[in-house]
Amino acid sequence: MNDAVFGQRLRFLRKQAKMTQQAVADRLQIHRTAYTKYETGVVAPDREALVRLSELFGVSVDYLVGCDAEVDIYIVVWGGGCSAD
């Protein structure tokens, strides 16, 4: 996983969803500080958290970890939010 890409995508998706870090943390049932560490690349989420994040934001785990740029292209071309795979 590319931690920098992961953190950037996670932050982008959260802001697109108009959610605070606290709101995402509440949905994941973790502390806000733990979630903040995901966005800043200090700590990588475990597999369960990755799946829950992908479901929350409607993107693939591959996209979150930097293996799939499809959503980036969609956002640039269409100016829309992220779509589910």
Secondary structure, 3 states (H helix, E strand, C coil): CCHHHHHHHHHHHHHHCCCCHHHHHHHHCCCHHHHHHHHHCCCCCCHHHHHHHHHHHCCCHHHHCCCCCHHHHHHHHHCCCCCCC
